[in-house]
Structure formats: structure tokens, C-alpha cells
Amino acid sequence: MEILACPICKGSLEYIRDKNILVCRKCNIFFEIREGIPILLPDTGKPLKE
């Protein structure tokens, strides 16, 4: 997980275990992890609603 980066800003991603997502705090978006595979395509990021 340490080598993964946001595909938009290249910033670090934070793993949220209970929701099984990766969050970019800079872009304020999250990426889903499906069947253990992070979906890190730029157009798959969803707005983070806290």
C-alpha cells in the first residue's frame, strides 16, 4: 500500500479499512477496492463526503 499514489495528483493515499477504500485528502476523493484490487483510474475517483 505504501507505493500506491493518487492517479490525479500523485499524492499519498490513505486506506480506510472499514469502508475498504483509498482516500486522497488533497483531491478530496476516494477510490474503491474491488476483490482486493484498487481501482485507481483517474475517472473512477468519487467525491469524498465526510
C-alpha distance matrix in Angstrom:
0.0 3.8 5.5 5.5 8.8 11.6 14.0 16.9 16.7 13.8 12.9 9.7 8.3 8.8 8.0 11.6 12.1 15.8 15.6 12.6 11.7 9.5 12.0 13.1 15.8 17.5 18.3 18.7 17.1 14.6 13.2 13.7 11.8 14.7 15.2 11.5 11.0 9.7 12.9 12.4 16.0 17.7 20.4 18.3 17.3 19.4 21.0 19.7 22.7 22.5
3.8 0.0 3.8 5.7 8.2 11.6 14.2 16.8 15.8 12.5 11.3 8.2 8.3 9.3 9.9 13.6 14.6 18.4 18.4 15.7 14.4 11.5 13.0 13.2 15.4 16.6 18.1 18.9 18.0 16.2 15.3 16.5 15.2 18.2 18.9 15.3 14.5 12.8 15.6 14.2 17.6 18.7 21.8 20.3 18.8 21.1 22.2 20.9 23.9 23.5
5.5 3.8 0.0 3.8 6.5 10.2 12.0 14.9 14.3 10.7 10.6 8.5 9.2 11.4 12.2 16.0 17.2 20.8 20.2 17.2 15.5 12.5 14.1 13.7 16.4 16.9 17.9 19.3 18.2 16.6 15.2 16.7 15.4 18.2 19.0 15.6 13.9 12.1 14.4 12.6 15.6 16.8 20.2 19.1 18.1 20.9 22.4 21.7 25.0 25.1
5.5 5.7 3.8 0.0 3.8 7.0 8.9 12.0 11.9 8.8 8.9 7.1 6.8 9.5 10.2 13.9 15.4 18.8 17.6 14.7 12.5 9.4 11.0 10.8 13.9 14.6 15.0 16.3 14.7 13.0 11.5 13.2 12.4 15.4 16.8 13.7 11.6 9.1 11.0 8.9 12.1 13.3 16.5 15.3 14.3 17.1 18.8 18.4 21.8 22.3
8.8 8.2 6.5 3.8 0.0 3.8 6.2 8.6 8.1 5.1 5.5 5.0 5.8 9.4 11.3 14.6 17.0 20.0 18.4 16.1 13.1 9.6 9.9 8.5 11.6 11.4 11.8 13.7 12.5 11.7 11.0 13.6 13.8 17.0 19.1 16.4 13.9 10.8 11.6 8.6 11.0 11.2 14.7 14.1 12.6 15.5 16.8 16.6 20.2 20.9
11.6 11.6 10.2 7.0 3.8 0.0 3.8 5.4 5.7 4.6 5.3 6.2 6.2 9.8 11.9 14.5 17.3 19.8 17.7 15.8 12.3 8.9 8.4 6.4 9.7 9.2 8.5 10.7 9.4 9.2 8.9 12.2 13.5 16.6 19.3 17.1 14.5 10.9 10.6 7.3 9.0 8.2 11.6 11.3 9.3 12.3 13.5 13.8 17.5 18.7
14.0 14.2 12.0 8.9 6.2 3.8 0.0 3.8 6.1 5.6 8.1 9.8 9.9 13.4 15.0 17.6 20.1 22.4 19.9 17.9 14.5 11.6 11.5 9.6 12.8 11.8 10.3 12.8 11.0 11.1 10.0 13.1 14.4 16.9 19.7 18.0 14.8 11.4 10.1 6.3 6.5 5.5 9.3 10.0 9.1 12.6 14.4 15.6 19.4 21.2
16.9 16.8 14.9 12.0 8.6 5.4 3.8 0.0 3.8 5.8 8.1 10.7 11.2 14.6 16.8 18.9 21.9 23.9 21.2 19.8 16.1 13.2 12.0 9.3 11.8 9.8 7.9 11.0 10.0 11.3 11.4 14.9 16.9 19.6 22.6 21.1 18.1 14.5 12.8 9.3 8.7 5.9 9.1 10.6 9.1 12.1 13.1 14.6 18.3 20.2
16.7 15.8 14.3 11.9 8.1 5.7 6.1 3.8 0.0 3.8 5.3 8.8 10.4 13.8 16.7 19.0 22.2 24.5 22.2 20.9 17.3 13.9 12.1 8.7 10.3 7.7 7.2 10.8 11.0 12.7 13.4 17.1 18.9 21.9 24.8 22.8 20.1 16.4 15.5 11.9 12.1 9.6 12.8 14.0 11.8 14.3 14.5 15.4 19.0 20.3
13.8 12.5 10.7 8.8 5.1 4.6 5.6 5.8 3.8 0.0 3.8 6.8 9.0 12.7 15.3 18.3 21.1 23.8 21.9 20.1 16.7 13.1 12.2 9.3 11.4 9.6 10.0 13.0 12.8 13.4 13.5 16.8 17.9 20.9 23.4 21.0 18.3 15.0 14.7 11.1 12.1 10.7 14.4 15.0 13.2 16.1 16.8 17.2 20.9 21.8
12.9 11.3 10.6 8.9 5.5 5.3 8.1 8.1 5.3 3.8 0.0 3.8 6.6 9.9 13.1 16.0 19.0 21.7 20.2 18.7 15.5 11.7 10.2 7.0 8.5 7.2 8.7 11.2 11.7 12.4 13.2 16.6 17.7 21.1 23.6 21.0 18.8 15.4 15.7 12.5 14.2 12.8 16.1 16.2 13.6 15.9 16.0 15.6 19.0 19.4
9.7 8.2 8.5 7.1 5.0 6.2 9.8 10.7 8.8 6.8 3.8 0.0 3.8 6.8 9.9 13.0 15.9 18.8 17.8 16.2 13.3 9.5 8.5 6.6 8.3 8.6 10.4 11.8 11.9 11.7 12.4 15.2 15.8 19.4 21.5 18.7 17.0 13.8 15.0 12.4 14.9 14.4 17.5 16.7 14.2 16.1 16.4 15.3 18.6 18.5
8.3 8.3 9.2 6.8 5.8 6.2 9.9 11.2 10.4 9.0 6.6 3.8 0.0 3.8 6.5 9.5 12.4 15.3 14.0 12.4 9.5 5.8 5.3 4.9 7.6 9.3 10.2 10.6 9.9 8.7 9.3 11.8 12.4 16.1 18.3 15.6 14.3 11.0 12.4 10.5 13.5 13.4 16.1 14.5 12.0 13.7 14.2 12.8 16.1 16.0
8.8 9.3 11.4 9.5 9.4 9.8 13.4 14.6 13.8 12.7 9.9 6.8 3.8 0.0 3.8 6.4 9.4 12.2 11.6 10.5 8.3 5.4 5.0 6.5 7.9 10.8 12.1 11.3 10.8 9.1 10.2 11.9 12.3 16.1 18.1 15.4 15.0 12.1 14.0 13.0 16.2 16.3 18.5 16.3 13.6 14.5 14.6 12.4 15.0 14.2
8.0 9.9 12.2 10.2 11.3 11.9 15.0 16.8 16.7 15.3 13.1 9.9 6.5 3.8 0.0 3.8 6.0 9.2 8.8 7.2 6.0 4.6 6.4 9.3 11.1 14.2 14.8 13.6 12.3 9.6 9.7 10.1 9.8 13.4 15.0 12.3 12.6 10.3 12.9 12.9 16.4 17.3 19.0 16.3 14.2 14.8 15.5 13.3 15.6 14.9
11.6 13.6 16.0 13.9 14.6 14.5 17.6 18.9 19.0 18.3 16.0 13.0 9.5 6.4 3.8 0.0 3.8 5.8 5.8 5.7 5.4 6.2 7.3 10.8 11.9 15.5 15.8 13.7 12.4 9.6 10.4 10.2 10.3 13.6 15.3 13.3 14.2 12.2 14.4 15.0 18.3 18.9 20.0 17.0 14.7 14.4 14.8 12.1 13.5 12.5
12.1 14.6 17.2 15.4 17.0 17.3 20.1 21.9 22.2 21.1 19.0 15.9 12.4 9.4 6.0 3.8 0.0 3.8 5.5 4.9 7.0 8.7 10.8 14.3 15.7 19.2 19.4 17.4 15.8 12.6 12.5 11.2 10.3 12.9 13.7 11.8 13.7 12.7 15.4 16.7 20.1 21.3 22.3 19.0 17.3 17.0 17.9 15.3 16.4 15.3
15.8 18.4 20.8 18.8 20.0 19.8 22.4 23.9 24.5 23.8 21.7 18.8 15.3 12.2 9.2 5.8 3.8 0.0 3.8 5.7 8.2 10.9 12.5 16.2 17.2 20.8 20.7 18.1 16.5 13.5 13.8 12.1 11.7 13.7 14.7 13.7 15.8 14.9 17.1 18.8 21.8 22.9 23.3 19.8 18.1 17.1 17.7 15.0 15.3 14.1
15.6 18.4 20.2 17.6 18.4 17.7 19.9 21.2 22.2 21.9 20.2 17.8 14.0 11.6 8.8 5.8 5.5 3.8 0.0 3.8 5.6 8.9 10.4 14.2 15.6 19.0 18.3 15.7 13.6 10.4 10.6 8.8 9.2 11.3 13.2 12.6 14.0 12.8 14.2 16.0 18.7 19.7 19.8 16.2 14.7 13.5 14.4 12.1 12.7 12.4
12.6 15.7 17.2 14.7 16.1 15.8 17.9 19.8 20.9 20.1 18.7 16.2 12.4 10.5 7.2 5.7 4.9 5.7 3.8 0.0 3.8 7.1 9.9 13.6 15.8 18.9 18.2 16.3 13.8 10.1 9.1 6.8 6.0 8.4 10.1 9.0 10.4 9.4 11.5 13.5 16.5 18.1 18.5 14.9 13.9 13.7 15.3 13.6 15.1 15.1
11.7 14.4 15.5 12.5 13.1 12.3 14.5 16.1 17.3 16.7 15.5 13.3 9.5 8.3 6.0 5.4 7.0 8.2 5.6 3.8 0.0 3.8 6.4 10.0 12.5 15.4 14.5 12.8 10.1 6.4 5.6 4.7 5.6 9.0 11.6 10.3 10.3 8.0 9.4 10.7 13.6 14.7 15.4 12.0 10.5 10.5 12.2 10.6 12.8 13.4
9.5 11.5 12.5 9.4 9.6 8.9 11.6 13.2 13.9 13.1 11.7 9.5 5.8 5.4 4.6 6.2 8.7 10.9 8.9 7.1 3.8 0.0 3.8 6.9 9.8 12.4 11.9 10.9 8.6 5.5 5.1 6.5 7.4 11.2 13.8 11.7 10.9 7.7 9.2 9.0 12.2 12.9 14.4 11.7 9.6 10.5 11.9 10.5 13.4 13.9
12.0 13.0 14.1 11.0 9.9 8.4 11.5 12.0 12.1 12.2 10.2 8.5 5.3 5.0 6.4 7.3 10.8 12.5 10.4 9.9 6.4 3.8 0.0 3.8 6.1 9.0 8.7 7.4 6.0 4.3 6.4 9.0 10.8 14.5 17.4 15.5 14.5 11.1 11.7 10.7 13.3 12.9 14.4 12.2 9.1 9.5 9.7 7.9 11.0 11.3
13.1 13.2 13.7 10.8 8.5 6.4 9.6 9.3 8.7 9.3 7.0 6.6 4.9 6.5 9.3 10.8 14.3 16.2 14.2 13.6 10.0 6.9 3.8 0.0 3.8 5.5 5.6 5.7 5.6 6.1 8.3 11.7 13.7 17.3 20.2 18.2 16.7 13.0 13.1 11.0 13.1 11.8 13.8 12.7 9.3 10.3 9.9 8.8 12.2 12.7
15.8 15.4 16.4 13.9 11.6 9.7 12.8 11.8 10.3 11.4 8.5 8.3 7.6 7.9 11.1 11.9 15.7 17.2 15.6 15.8 12.5 9.8 6.1 3.8 0.0 3.8 5.6 4.8 6.9 8.5 11.6 14.7 16.9 20.5 23.4 21.5 20.2 16.6 16.8 14.8 16.6 14.8 16.6 15.7 12.0 12.1 10.5 8.7 11.4 11.2
17.5 16.6 16.9 14.6 11.4 9.2 11.8 9.8 7.7 9.6 7.2 8.6 9.3 10.8 14.2 15.5 19.2 20.8 19.0 18.9 15.4 12.4 9.0 5.5 3.8 0.0 3.8 5.6 8.1 10.6 13.3 16.8 19.1 22.6 25.7 23.7 22.0 18.2 17.9 15.3 16.4 14.0 16.1 16.0 12.5 13.2 11.6 10.8 13.7 14.0
18.3 18.1 17.9 15.0 11.8 8.5 10.3 7.9 7.2 10.0 8.7 10.4 10.2 12.1 14.8 15.8 19.4 20.7 18.3 18.2 14.5 11.9 8.7 5.6 5.6 3.8 0.0 3.8 5.5 8.7 11.3 15.0 17.7 20.9 24.3 22.8 20.7 16.9 15.9 13.3 13.9 11.1 12.7 12.9 9.4 10.0 8.6 8.9 12.1 13.5
18.7 18.9 19.3 16.3 13.7 10.7 12.8 11.0 10.8 13.0 11.2 11.8 10.6 11.3 13.6 13.7 17.4 18.1 15.7 16.3 12.8 10.9 7.4 5.7 4.8 5.6 3.8 0.0 3.8 7.1 10.5 13.8 16.8 20.0 23.4 22.1 20.6 16.9 16.1 14.4 15.3 13.0 13.8 13.1 9.3 8.6 6.3 5.4 8.4 9.7
17.1 18.0 18.2 14.7 12.5 9.4 11.0 10.0 11.0 12.8 11.7 11.9 9.9 10.8 12.3 12.4 15.8 16.5 13.6 13.8 10.1 8.6 6.0 5.6 6.9 8.1 5.5 3.8 0.0 3.8 7.0 10.3 13.5 16.5 20.0 19.0 17.4 13.7 12.6 11.2 12.1 10.3 10.8 9.6 5.8 5.2 4.4 4.7 8.5 10.5
14.6 16.2 16.6 13.0 11.7 9.2 11.1 11.3 12.7 13.4 12.4 11.7 8.7 9.1 9.6 9.6 12.6 13.5 10.4 10.1 6.4 5.5 4.3 6.1 8.5 10.6 8.7 7.1 3.8 0.0 3.8 6.7 9.8 12.9 16.3 15.4 14.0 10.5 9.9 9.3 11.1 10.5 11.1 8.6 5.5 5.4 6.5 5.9 9.4 11.1
13.2 15.3 15.2 11.5 11.0 8.9 10.0 11.4 13.4 13.5 13.2 12.4 9.3 10.2 9.7 10.4 12.5 13.8 10.6 9.1 5.6 5.1 6.4 8.3 11.6 13.3 11.3 10.5 7.0 3.8 0.0 3.8 6.7 9.7 13.1 12.3 10.5 7.1 6.2 6.3 8.5 9.2 9.8 6.7 5.1 6.6 9.2 9.5 12.7 14.5
13.7 16.5 16.7 13.2 13.6 12.2 13.1 14.9 17.1 16.8 16.6 15.2 11.8 11.9 10.1 10.2 11.2 12.1 8.8 6.8 4.7 6.5 9.0 11.7 14.7 16.8 15.0 13.8 10.3 6.7 3.8 0.0 3.8 6.2 9.8 9.6 8.5 6.1 5.8 8.0 10.3 11.9 11.9 8.2 8.0 8.6 11.6 11.5 14.1 15.7
11.8 15.2 15.4 12.4 13.8 13.5 14.4 16.9 18.9 17.9 17.7 15.8 12.4 12.3 9.8 10.3 10.3 11.7 9.2 6.0 5.6 7.4 10.8 13.7 16.9 19.1 17.7 16.8 13.5 9.8 6.7 3.8 0.0 3.8 6.6 5.8 5.3 4.2 5.9 8.8 11.6 14.1 14.5 11.0 11.3 12.4 15.2 14.9 17.3 18.5
14.7 18.2 18.2 15.4 17.0 16.6 16.9 19.6 21.9 20.9 21.1 19.4 16.1 16.1 13.4 13.6 12.9 13.7 11.3 8.4 9.0 11.2 14.5 17.3 20.5 22.6 20.9 20.0 16.5 12.9 9.7 6.2 3.8 0.0 3.8 5.3 5.2 6.4 7.1 10.8 12.9 15.8 15.7 12.1 13.4 14.4 17.6 17.6 19.8 21.2
15.2 18.9 19.0 16.8 19.1 19.3 19.7 22.6 24.8 23.4 23.6 21.5 18.3 18.1 15.0 15.3 13.7 14.7 13.2 10.1 11.6 13.8 17.4 20.2 23.4 25.7 24.3 23.4 20.0 16.3 13.1 9.8 6.6 3.8 0.0 3.8 5.6 8.5 10.1 13.6 15.9 19.1 19.2 15.7 17.1 18.2 21.3 21.1 23.1 24.2
11.5 15.3 15.6 13.7 16.4 17.1 18.0 21.1 22.8 21.0 21.0 18.7 15.6 15.4 12.3 13.3 11.8 13.7 12.6 9.0 10.3 11.7 15.5 18.2 21.5 23.7 22.8 22.1 19.0 15.4 12.3 9.6 5.8 5.3 3.8 0.0 3.8 6.6 9.5 12.4 15.3 18.4 19.2 16.0 16.7 18.2 21.0 20.5 22.8 23.5
11.0 14.5 13.9 11.6 13.9 14.5 14.8 18.1 20.1 18.3 18.8 17.0 14.3 15.0 12.6 14.2 13.7 15.8 14.0 10.4 10.3 10.9 14.5 16.7 20.2 22.0 20.7 20.6 17.4 14.0 10.5 8.5 5.3 5.2 5.6 3.8 0.0 3.8 6.3 9.0 11.8 15.1 16.1 13.2 14.3 16.4 19.5 19.6 22.3 23.5
9.7 12.8 12.1 9.1 10.8 10.9 11.4 14.5 16.4 15.0 15.4 13.8 11.0 12.1 10.3 12.2 12.7 14.9 12.8 9.4 8.0 7.7 11.1 13.0 16.6 18.2 16.9 16.9 13.7 10.5 7.1 6.1 4.2 6.4 8.5 6.6 3.8 0.0 3.8 5.8 9.1 12.0 13.3 10.5 11.0 13.3 16.3 16.3 19.3 20.6
12.9 15.6 14.4 11.0 11.6 10.6 10.1 12.8 15.5 14.7 15.7 15.0 12.4 14.0 12.9 14.4 15.4 17.1 14.2 11.5 9.4 9.2 11.7 13.1 16.8 17.9 15.9 16.1 12.6 9.9 6.2 5.8 5.9 7.1 10.1 9.5 6.3 3.8 0.0 3.8 6.0 9.1 9.9 7.1 8.5 11.2 14.6 15.5 18.6 20.5
12.4 14.2 12.6 8.9 8.6 7.3 6.3 9.3 11.9 11.1 12.5 12.4 10.5 13.0 12.9 15.0 16.7 18.8 16.0 13.5 10.7 9.0 10.7 11.0 14.8 15.3 13.3 14.4 11.2 9.3 6.3 8.0 8.8 10.8 13.6 12.4 9.0 5.8 3.8 0.0 3.8 6.3 8.4 6.8 7.5 10.9 13.9 15.0 18.5 20.4
16.0 17.6 15.6 12.1 11.0 9.0 6.5 8.7 12.1 12.1 14.2 14.9 13.5 16.2 16.4 18.3 20.1 21.8 18.7 16.5 13.6 12.2 13.3 13.1 16.6 16.4 13.9 15.3 12.1 11.1 8.5 10.3 11.6 12.9 15.9 15.3 11.8 9.1 6.0 3.8 0.0 3.8 5.6 5.4 7.3 10.9 14.1 16.0 19.5 21.9
17.7 18.7 16.8 13.3 11.2 8.2 5.5 5.9 9.6 10.7 12.8 14.4 13.4 16.3 17.3 18.9 21.3 22.9 19.7 18.1 14.7 12.9 12.9 11.8 14.8 14.0 11.1 13.0 10.3 10.5 9.2 11.9 14.1 15.8 19.1 18.4 15.1 12.0 9.1 6.3 3.8 0.0 3.8 5.6 6.1 9.6 12.1 14.5 18.0 20.6
20.4 21.8 20.2 16.5 14.7 11.6 9.3 9.1 12.8 14.4 16.1 17.5 16.1 18.5 19.0 20.0 22.3 23.3 19.8 18.5 15.4 14.4 14.4 13.8 16.6 16.1 12.7 13.8 10.8 11.1 9.8 11.9 14.5 15.7 19.2 19.2 16.1 13.3 9.9 8.4 5.6 3.8 0.0 3.8 5.7 8.4 11.2 14.2 17.3 20.4
18.3 20.3 19.1 15.3 14.1 11.3 10.0 10.6 14.0 15.0 16.2 16.7 14.5 16.3 16.3 17.0 19.0 19.8 16.2 14.9 12.0 11.7 12.2 12.7 15.7 16.0 12.9 13.1 9.6 8.6 6.7 8.2 11.0 12.1 15.7 16.0 13.2 10.5 7.1 6.8 5.4 5.6 3.8 0.0 3.8 6.4 10.0 12.4 15.4 18.3
17.3 18.8 18.1 14.3 12.6 9.3 9.1 9.1 11.8 13.2 13.6 14.2 12.0 13.6 14.2 14.7 17.3 18.1 14.7 13.9 10.5 9.6 9.1 9.3 12.0 12.5 9.4 9.3 5.8 5.5 5.1 8.0 11.3 13.4 17.1 16.7 14.3 11.0 8.5 7.5 7.3 6.1 5.7 3.8 0.0 3.8 6.8 9.0 12.4 15.1
19.4 21.1 20.9 17.1 15.5 12.3 12.6 12.1 14.3 16.1 15.9 16.1 13.7 14.5 14.8 14.4 17.0 17.1 13.5 13.7 10.5 10.5 9.5 10.3 12.1 13.2 10.0 8.6 5.2 5.4 6.6 8.6 12.4 14.4 18.2 18.2 16.4 13.3 11.2 10.9 10.9 9.6 8.4 6.4 3.8 0.0 3.8 6.4 9.1 12.3
21.0 22.2 22.4 18.8 16.8 13.5 14.4 13.1 14.5 16.8 16.0 16.4 14.2 14.6 15.5 14.8 17.9 17.7 14.4 15.3 12.2 11.9 9.7 9.9 10.5 11.6 8.6 6.3 4.4 6.5 9.2 11.6 15.2 17.6 21.3 21.0 19.5 16.3 14.6 13.9 14.1 12.1 11.2 10.0 6.8 3.8 0.0 3.8 6.3 9.6
19.7 20.9 21.7 18.4 16.6 13.8 15.6 14.6 15.4 17.2 15.6 15.3 12.8 12.4 13.3 12.1 15.3 15.0 12.1 13.6 10.6 10.5 7.9 8.8 8.7 10.8 8.9 5.4 4.7 5.9 9.5 11.5 14.9 17.6 21.1 20.5 19.6 16.3 15.5 15.0 16.0 14.5 14.2 12.4 9.0 6.4 3.8 0.0 3.8 6.2
22.7 23.9 25.0 21.8 20.2 17.5 19.4 18.3 19.0 20.9 19.0 18.6 16.1 15.0 15.6 13.5 16.4 15.3 12.7 15.1 12.8 13.4 11.0 12.2 11.4 13.7 12.1 8.4 8.5 9.4 12.7 14.1 17.3 19.8 23.1 22.8 22.3 19.3 18.6 18.5 19.5 18.0 17.3 15.4 12.4 9.1 6.3 3.8 0.0 3.8
22.5 23.5 25.1 22.3 20.9 18.7 21.2 20.2 20.3 21.8 19.4 18.5 16.0 14.2 14.9 12.5 15.3 14.1 12.4 15.1 13.4 13.9 11.3 12.7 11.2 14.0 13.5 9.7 10.5 11.1 14.5 15.7 18.5 21.2 24.2 23.5 23.5 20.6 20.5 20.4 21.9 20.6 20.4 18.3 15.1 12.3 9.6 6.2 3.8 0.0
